[in-house]
């Protein structure tokens, strides 16, 4: 599953078309034009979902049908295909679904075509959701999505290395303090450098302290928030923060880890990083919390993986929320059943815990399981998402183009030796401003 937090796909032309079409879409779908809207009379609803997220919702759908008599049919699509399907059907006014699971960055794009969920977001509901998710669910003052599950990067580390008395002694001798999972940038740099080692004595480094991902933007965005930056690239007023002192500090720290990371950073993405860690080539990895359940039993690190809260910079701990939201298209004639399913999914969020991804969205659900064996990733996830410095990505329909056209190219150039980080940030700022103007 692409789980995002880290999408890299839909282009501006598609996004613009979606926004342009939503008003007419609502009108057309509401009166049955287009021929594709689900019939209002049968006891079923259709849920559009990214393939990897189906598993999170299936137990909820099963219980929903048992309790209400309304069956749920899932239509699964790959990440790109899901966005394109949503855009196409909203634009044409011909809807084939009643509920959709939306990546958080899509909410601003499709907000005008979605039914407001304001009545669901009571004070009790909001208090059981992470602050960033409450913020992210709102577009122009209305709630348009209910979080179904959430994610964030946390810190993974090799317990066999960190608990090795010889490694502990050598680290203390070199750095003057005890070896432990790092909590600050300085400690992370020290530990990453220390564990970049030739462990078999053949003269070649075979274990690296960490990785540096140049092909995805989200980890650098978390680093940016760790500086204390309050605007993630684009502020509410449209101002662009790239090029300021915080963005430079974040990029400088991010690229300072290159000597402690494998080569090929410019092309390293999430899948590549996960493979490196599972193969035993990394001592530490900053990665999405769901991956804790996905470590293969026959991997080099199985049984030797610890997890803890994401590291913090000058502004404290911060991650990037990776939530998916259930939304109801305004054009479906099955409004009541669709809204009932969304509310039911929130009420029964605990059913998503025992799934392949094992993610939930409610704080109370995560807290209930955080001390149970097998859910060691929940505590770090809670701490990271509750951190004051953790903020959502900007609520701008142009966000994906900003990622594809400015942020990822900037990072891929920054991980090349000799890069001028300040110039790269300034160039990226100009690119973002050209997109948002």
Backbone torsions as a table, in degrees:
resi	resn	phi	psi	omega
1	UNK	NA	143.6	178.9
2	UNK	-83.0	-9.1	168.6
3	UNK	41.2	-5.1	-163.0
4	UNK	-17.5	178.0	-60.7
5	UNK	60.7	-26.6	-171.1
6	UNK	-128.6	53.5	179.2
7	UNK	-74.8	153.6	172.4
8	UNK	-143.3	70.9	-172.2
9	UNK	-140.8	-88.7	-164.7
10	UNK	-48.3	137.3	-177.1
11	UNK	-95.2	167.0	-171.5
12	UNK	-63.2	-35.6	-179.5
13	UNK	-58.6	-41.3	178.6
14	UNK	-67.2	-43.9	-179.2
15	UNK	-60.8	-46.5	-178.8
16	UNK	-61.8	-41.9	179.3
17	UNK	-61.6	-38.5	-179.8
18	UNK	-63.3	-43.2	-179.2
19	UNK	-67.1	-42.0	-177.4
20	UNK	-62.1	-32.5	-171.6
21	UNK	-91.3	-13.9	-167.5
22	UNK	-64.5	-36.3	-177.8
23	UNK	-64.3	-46.0	178.5
24	UNK	-68.1	-31.4	178.8
25	UNK	-59.6	-47.5	-178.6
26	UNK	-58.7	-44.4	-178.1
27	UNK	-65.9	-46.3	-178.1
28	UNK	-64.5	-48.3	-176.5
29	UNK	-67.4	-34.7	-178.0
30	UNK	-64.0	-27.6	-179.6
31	UNK	-106.6	13.2	173.0
32	UNK	83.9	7.7	179.2
33	UNK	-68.6	155.5	175.9
34	UNK	95.7	-21.5	171.9
35	UNK	78.0	-4.2	-174.3
36	UNK	-105.8	-6.9	-176.0
37	UNK	-67.5	140.1	179.0
38	UNK	-61.2	144.5	178.6
39	UNK	-67.0	146.0	-175.0
40	UNK	-81.2	-16.7	-168.5
41	UNK	-87.0	-24.7	-173.9
42	UNK	-85.0	163.0	-176.4
43	UNK	-93.9	64.3	179.5
44	UNK	-155.0	155.3	172.0
45	UNK	-134.7	155.9	178.4
46	UNK	-113.3	131.1	-179.0
47	UNK	-115.9	123.7	177.4
48	UNK	-91.3	128.8	-173.2
49	UNK	-149.2	149.4	171.6
50	UNK	-68.9	140.4	-168.4
51	UNK	-53.6	-42.0	-178.0
52	UNK	-68.0	-19.4	-178.6
53	UNK	-92.6	-7.3	-179.0
54	UNK	-57.5	-42.3	-176.8
55	UNK	-61.0	-30.7	179.3
56	UNK	-67.9	-28.4	-174.0
57	UNK	-100.4	-17.6	-174.6
58	UNK	-60.9	-44.9	178.4
59	UNK	-61.7	-33.6	177.7
60	UNK	-67.6	-43.5	180.0
61	UNK	-63.4	-39.3	179.6
62	UNK	-62.2	-44.6	-179.1
63	UNK	-71.8	-34.0	177.7
64	UNK	-61.4	-44.9	178.9
65	UNK	-64.9	-39.9	179.7
66	UNK	-63.5	-40.5	-174.5
67	UNK	-84.9	-28.3	-173.7
68	UNK	-114.2	-19.1	-175.8
69	UNK	84.0	-1.3	178.9
70	UNK	-95.4	120.4	-179.0
71	UNK	-82.5	155.8	-178.8
72	UNK	-123.0	124.4	174.9
73	UNK	-107.9	127.9	179.0
74	UNK	-97.9	137.4	169.4
75	UNK	-112.8	114.3	-176.0
76	UNK	-100.2	136.4	178.3
77	UNK	-138.8	154.1	171.7
78	UNK	-67.2	165.8	-172.2
79	UNK	-54.0	-53.0	179.8
80	UNK	-60.3	-44.1	-177.7
81	UNK	-64.1	-33.6	179.1
82	UNK	-65.3	-47.7	178.7
83	UNK	-60.0	-46.4	-177.4
84	UNK	-63.7	-37.1	177.7
85	UNK	-64.8	-45.9	178.3
86	UNK	-59.4	-47.7	-177.8
87	UNK	-61.9	-42.8	-178.1
88	UNK	-65.1	-45.8	-175.8
89	UNK	-73.7	-37.1	175.5
90	UNK	-64.5	-37.8	-178.0
91	UNK	-69.9	-38.3	-176.1
92	UNK	-83.8	-21.2	-175.2
93	UNK	80.9	8.6	-179.7
94	UNK	-108.6	96.7	-174.3
95	UNK	-95.1	137.1	177.0
96	UNK	-114.2	8.4	-176.0
97	UNK	-139.1	160.4	-178.7
98	UNK	-113.5	-23.4	177.3
99	UNK	-140.1	145.9	176.3
100	UNK	-134.2	140.7	171.0
101	UNK	-91.0	116.8	-173.2
102	UNK	-112.5	135.9	168.8
103	UNK	-61.7	145.0	-175.5
104	UNK	-56.3	-35.3	-175.8
105	UNK	-73.5	-9.4	177.7
106	UNK	-88.4	-15.9	-175.7
107	UNK	-56.9	-45.6	178.9
108	UNK	-63.3	-31.9	-178.6
109	UNK	-65.8	-42.2	-172.8
110	UNK	-107.0	6.5	-171.5
111	UNK	-53.5	-40.9	-175.3
112	UNK	-68.7	-16.7	-179.8
113	UNK	-99.6	6.6	-175.2
114	UNK	-110.5	149.1	177.5
115	UNK	-75.4	128.4	176.5
116	UNK	-60.7	141.0	-179.8
117	UNK	-113.1	26.3	-173.4
118	UNK	-56.5	-37.7	-178.1
119	UNK	-65.0	-25.0	179.5
120	UNK	-76.8	-27.2	-173.5
121	UNK	-87.4	66.2	175.8
122	UNK	-69.9	171.3	177.8
123	UNK	-59.6	-38.9	179.7
124	UNK	-65.3	-40.7	178.7
125	UNK	-64.7	-47.6	-178.0
126	UNK	-62.8	-34.7	-179.1
127	UNK	-71.7	-16.3	179.8
128	UNK	-101.2	10.8	176.2
129	UNK	-120.0	148.6	179.1
130	UNK	-64.6	142.0	-175.9
131	UNK	-51.7	-41.3	-178.8
132	UNK	-63.8	-32.0	179.8
133	UNK	-72.9	-36.2	176.4
134	UNK	-63.2	-42.5	177.7
135	UNK	-63.3	-46.1	-174.8
136	UNK	-66.6	-30.7	-177.2
137	UNK	-72.0	-12.7	-176.9
138	UNK	-100.0	134.4	172.7
139	UNK	-130.3	120.6	-178.9
140	UNK	53.9	39.3	172.7
141	UNK	88.3	-3.0	179.0
142	UNK	-119.4	143.3	174.5
143	UNK	-79.9	125.2	-176.5
144	UNK	-120.9	2.2	177.3
145	UNK	-153.8	142.7	175.7
146	UNK	-105.0	123.8	-178.5
147	UNK	-58.0	128.3	177.1
148	UNK	-96.9	-39.2	173.4
149	UNK	-155.8	160.1	178.6
150	UNK	-138.4	168.8	-173.4
151	UNK	-152.7	167.4	171.3
152	UNK	-167.2	157.4	170.4
153	UNK	-70.3	142.1	170.9
154	UNK	-131.2	-179.9	-177.9
155	UNK	-100.4	125.1	173.5
156	UNK	-102.9	142.8	177.9
157	UNK	-149.3	156.0	-178.9
158	UNK	-83.5	110.0	-179.4
159	UNK	-68.0	-30.6	179.5
160	UNK	-64.7	-30.3	177.2
161	UNK	-81.8	-46.3	-176.2
162	UNK	-68.0	-26.6	-177.9
163	UNK	-99.6	4.9	178.6
164	UNK	-75.5	119.3	-178.3
165	UNK	-56.3	-36.3	179.6
166	UNK	-66.3	-42.1	177.6
167	UNK	-65.9	-41.3	179.0
168	UNK	-60.8	-44.1	-179.3
169	UNK	-65.4	-43.7	-178.9
170	UNK	-65.8	-39.8	179.4
171	UNK	-65.1	-45.8	-178.9
172	UNK	-61.4	-39.3	179.3
173	UNK	-65.1	-37.6	-176.1
174	UNK	-82.7	-37.5	-172.2
175	UNK	-111.6	-12.8	173.6
176	UNK	83.4	8.4	175.2
177	UNK	-144.6	165.8	-173.3
178	UNK	-71.4	143.6	175.8
179	UNK	-72.6	127.0	179.4
180	UNK	-159.7	160.9	175.4
181	UNK	-53.8	127.1	-174.1
182	UNK	-70.1	149.8	177.5
183	UNK	-118.2	-15.1	-177.4
184	UNK	-124.1	166.2	176.0
185	UNK	-58.5	-44.1	-176.7
186	UNK	-62.1	-45.8	179.1
187	UNK	-65.2	-38.9	-180.0
188	UNK	-62.4	-42.2	178.5
189	UNK	-62.3	-44.1	-180.0
190	UNK	-61.5	-49.8	-176.4
191	UNK	-66.3	-39.3	179.0
192	UNK	-63.1	-43.4	178.7
193	UNK	-65.1	-41.4	-177.4
194	UNK	-62.8	-43.0	-175.6
195	UNK	-85.1	5.0	171.6
196	UNK	-83.3	96.4	-164.5
197	UNK	-136.7	155.2	166.7
198	UNK	-95.8	95.7	-172.3
199	UNK	-82.7	-19.8	-178.1
200	UNK	-106.1	3.6	173.5
201	UNK	73.5	20.0	-179.1
202	UNK	-94.4	7.5	178.4
203	UNK	86.5	0.0	179.6
204	UNK	-118.2	137.3	176.0
205	UNK	-65.9	129.1	178.8
206	UNK	-124.3	-9.2	172.5
207	UNK	-128.6	130.7	178.9
208	UNK	-111.1	151.1	-177.9
209	UNK	-69.1	-32.1	-176.0
210	UNK	-159.7	-170.8	172.3
211	UNK	-126.8	168.4	171.3
212	UNK	-132.6	120.3	-175.8
213	UNK	-97.4	112.2	177.9
214	UNK	-95.1	-16.4	-172.7
215	UNK	-94.8	1.9	175.7
216	UNK	-136.6	153.0	-171.8
217	UNK	-98.9	-21.9	-165.4
218	UNK	-65.9	-37.6	-179.1
219	UNK	-66.1	-37.1	175.6
220	UNK	-67.8	-35.0	177.1
221	UNK	-63.2	-37.7	174.9
222	UNK	-62.7	-41.9	177.5
223	UNK	-61.8	-39.2	177.3
224	UNK	-60.6	-45.4	178.2
225	UNK	-64.8	-29.9	179.0
226	UNK	-67.3	-15.3	174.8
227	UNK	-78.0	-16.8	-173.1
228	UNK	101.3	2.5	176.9
229	UNK	-57.6	128.0	-176.8
230	UNK	-91.7	-19.0	178.2
231	UNK	-114.2	119.1	179.6
232	UNK	-81.6	86.6	177.5
233	UNK	75.0	-54.9	-178.1
234	UNK	-120.8	124.2	179.9
235	UNK	-83.2	169.9	178.9
236	UNK	-60.0	-27.7	179.9
237	UNK	-89.0	4.9	179.6
238	UNK	89.5	-5.1	179.6
239	UNK	-68.1	150.8	-178.1
240	UNK	-112.0	123.4	-173.4
241	UNK	-90.0	-8.4	179.4
242	UNK	-56.8	140.0	-179.3
243	UNK	97.1	-11.3	178.9
244	UNK	-80.9	177.9	-173.7
245	UNK	-62.8	-38.1	-178.9
246	UNK	-67.0	-43.2	-179.4
247	UNK	-65.9	-34.2	176.9
248	UNK	-69.1	-42.9	177.7
249	UNK	-59.9	-40.4	-179.9
250	UNK	-65.9	-44.0	-178.8
251	UNK	-70.8	-37.0	177.4
252	UNK	-62.8	-44.5	178.5
253	UNK	-65.6	-44.0	-178.3
254	UNK	-56.4	-46.5	-176.9
255	UNK	-82.1	-17.4	177.8
256	UNK	-66.0	-16.9	-179.0
257	UNK	-84.0	-4.3	-176.4
258	UNK	-56.6	-39.8	178.8
259	UNK	-64.9	-17.1	180.0
260	UNK	-102.5	14.5	-175.3
261	UNK	-128.5	155.5	176.2
262	UNK	-62.1	158.8	176.3
263	UNK	-69.1	168.9	178.3
264	UNK	84.5	24.3	-176.3
265	UNK	-59.7	-32.8	-176.0
266	UNK	-60.8	-27.4	-178.4
267	UNK	-106.5	1.4	-175.8
268	UNK	-78.0	125.0	178.2
269	UNK	-118.9	-167.9	-175.8
270	UNK	-62.9	-46.4	-177.9
271	UNK	-63.1	-40.7	179.5
272	UNK	-64.5	-40.9	178.6
273	UNK	-64.3	-45.0	-180.0
274	UNK	-60.1	-40.6	179.1
275	UNK	-65.6	-42.2	179.3
276	UNK	-59.4	-44.3	-178.6
277	UNK	-67.6	-47.3	-177.9
278	UNK	-64.6	-25.8	177.7
279	UNK	-82.8	-2.6	177.7
280	UNK	86.1	13.3	-176.9
281	UNK	-88.5	-10.8	-179.9
282	UNK	-121.5	140.7	174.1
283	UNK	-83.1	-28.8	-178.6
284	UNK	-141.3	155.3	177.5
285	UNK	-153.2	132.5	170.0
286	UNK	-93.7	119.2	-170.6
287	UNK	-155.5	164.7	-178.9
288	UNK	-61.0	142.4	-174.2
289	UNK	-62.2	-29.3	-176.8
290	UNK	-63.5	-23.9	-174.9
291	UNK	-67.1	-15.6	179.6
292	UNK	-60.3	-35.6	179.8
293	UNK	-82.3	-6.9	-173.5
294	UNK	-105.9	8.6	178.8
295	UNK	-71.3	118.8	-176.8
296	UNK	-61.6	142.8	-178.8
297	UNK	-63.8	-24.7	-179.1
298	UNK	-101.7	13.8	-179.5
299	UNK	-76.5	164.7	-178.0
300	UNK	-65.8	-21.1	-175.3
301	UNK	-108.9	1.3	-176.8
302	UNK	-55.0	131.2	-179.3
303	UNK	82.0	-2.4	-177.8
304	UNK	-128.2	34.5	-178.9
305	UNK	-116.2	124.9	172.2
306	UNK	-109.0	155.9	178.1
307	UNK	-132.7	147.3	177.8
308	UNK	-152.3	177.2	-176.8
309	UNK	-60.1	147.7	176.8
310	UNK	-55.2	147.8	179.9
311	UNK	-66.3	162.6	179.6
312	UNK	-122.6	150.8	175.3
313	UNK	-108.2	-154.7	-179.7
314	UNK	-58.2	-29.2	-179.7
315	UNK	-93.9	0.6	179.5
316	UNK	104.4	-175.7	178.4
317	UNK	-66.0	142.0	175.4
318	UNK	-160.1	142.3	169.6
319	UNK	-128.8	-178.0	173.7
320	UNK	-111.0	120.5	179.2
321	UNK	-59.6	135.0	178.3
322	UNK	-119.4	67.7	-174.8
323	UNK	-96.9	151.0	168.1
324	UNK	-116.7	144.6	-171.4
325	UNK	-122.4	143.6	171.9
326	UNK	-90.9	126.7	-178.6
327	UNK	-130.7	154.5	-178.6
328	UNK	-116.3	122.4	177.7
329	UNK	-66.9	137.3	-179.6
330	UNK	-63.3	-21.6	-175.5
331	UNK	-86.7	-6.0	-179.8
332	UNK	-76.7	136.2	177.3
333	UNK	-75.4	-8.4	-178.7
334	UNK	-98.7	46.4	-177.4
335	UNK	-55.6	-47.9	-173.9
336	UNK	-62.4	-47.1	-179.0
337	UNK	-67.2	-38.1	-179.6
338	UNK	-66.2	-45.6	178.7
339	UNK	-65.6	-35.8	177.4
340	UNK	-62.7	-39.5	179.3
341	UNK	-65.4	-42.1	179.3
342	UNK	-62.2	-45.0	177.8
343	UNK	-64.0	-40.8	-179.7
344	UNK	-63.1	-39.2	179.5
345	UNK	-64.0	-38.3	176.0
346	UNK	-66.7	-47.8	-177.3
347	UNK	-61.6	-31.4	-176.5
348	UNK	-112.4	32.4	-177.9
349	UNK	-57.1	-26.8	-178.6
350	UNK	-62.0	-23.6	-178.8
351	UNK	-67.0	-16.6	179.4
352	UNK	-82.0	-10.0	-175.5
353	UNK	-65.0	-43.6	-175.9
354	UNK	-94.1	59.9	178.6
355	UNK	-129.3	178.3	-177.2
356	UNK	-60.4	-39.8	179.1
357	UNK	-86.2	-31.9	176.9
358	UNK	64.8	35.8	-178.8
359	UNK	-107.3	148.6	175.4
360	UNK	-137.2	177.0	-179.0
361	UNK	-118.6	-22.3	-174.6
362	UNK	-86.7	135.5	179.4
363	UNK	-59.1	-42.9	-177.4
364	UNK	-61.8	-34.9	179.4
365	UNK	-69.1	-47.0	179.6
366	UNK	-63.1	-40.6	179.8
367	UNK	-65.3	-34.1	-179.1
368	UNK	-62.3	-34.0	-173.8
369	UNK	-103.7	-8.2	-168.1
370	UNK	-61.3	-25.4	-178.9
371	UNK	-97.6	5.1	-180.0
372	UNK	-90.9	144.2	178.8
373	UNK	-56.1	136.2	-179.3
374	UNK	94.9	-10.8	-179.4
375	UNK	-119.8	31.3	-178.6
376	UNK	-63.1	-18.7	178.6
377	UNK	-76.6	-15.3	-175.7
378	UNK	-68.8	-43.2	-179.7
379	UNK	-58.9	-51.0	176.4
380	UNK	-59.9	-36.2	178.6
381	UNK	-64.6	-44.5	178.4
382	UNK	-60.9	-48.5	-177.8
383	UNK	-61.5	-42.0	-178.1
384	UNK	-67.4	-45.6	-178.2
385	UNK	-72.2	-24.8	177.5
386	UNK	-84.0	-7.7	-178.8
387	UNK	-63.8	140.0	-178.5
388	UNK	-61.6	-29.4	-177.5
389	UNK	-81.6	-10.8	178.3
390	UNK	-76.9	118.3	-178.0
391	UNK	-130.0	155.4	179.3
392	UNK	-77.9	165.6	174.3
393	UNK	-70.0	157.6	-175.1
394	UNK	-60.7	142.5	178.5
395	UNK	-85.2	67.9	179.3
396	UNK	-127.7	133.7	179.6
397	UNK	-62.0	-18.0	-178.5
398	UNK	-87.8	4.7	-171.9
399	UNK	-57.4	-42.8	-177.3
400	UNK	-65.4	-36.3	177.3
401	UNK	-68.2	-35.4	176.1
402	UNK	-61.0	-43.0	178.6
403	UNK	-62.5	-51.9	-173.6
404	UNK	-70.9	-37.4	-172.2
405	UNK	-95.2	-21.4	-175.1
406	UNK	-123.1	-52.5	-170.1
407	UNK	-73.8	-51.4	-179.2
408	UNK	-64.5	-45.0	175.7
409	UNK	-58.4	-37.5	177.5
410	UNK	-61.1	-46.6	-179.1
411	UNK	-65.2	-39.8	-179.2
412	UNK	-65.9	-30.6	174.5
413	UNK	-78.6	-32.5	-176.6
414	UNK	-69.0	-28.4	-177.9
415	UNK	-85.3	6.2	173.7
416	UNK	-89.0	129.1	-179.0
417	UNK	-52.0	137.5	178.6
418	UNK	86.9	5.0	-177.9
419	UNK	-65.2	146.7	175.9
420	UNK	-96.4	97.1	-173.5
421	UNK	-63.4	-38.6	179.8
422	UNK	-63.3	-43.1	179.7
423	UNK	-65.8	-39.9	178.6
424	UNK	-62.4	-41.2	177.7
425	UNK	-65.0	-41.9	179.3
426	UNK	-63.7	-41.3	178.7
427	UNK	-65.6	-40.8	179.2
428	UNK	-64.5	-38.6	178.2
429	UNK	-60.0	-45.6	179.8
430	UNK	-61.6	-37.9	179.0
431	UNK	-65.9	-43.4	179.4
432	UNK	-63.5	-43.1	-179.6
433	UNK	-63.6	-33.2	177.4
434	UNK	-70.0	-29.0	179.0
435	UNK	-76.0	-40.5	-173.4
436	UNK	-88.4	-14.5	179.8
437	UNK	-66.3	NA	NA
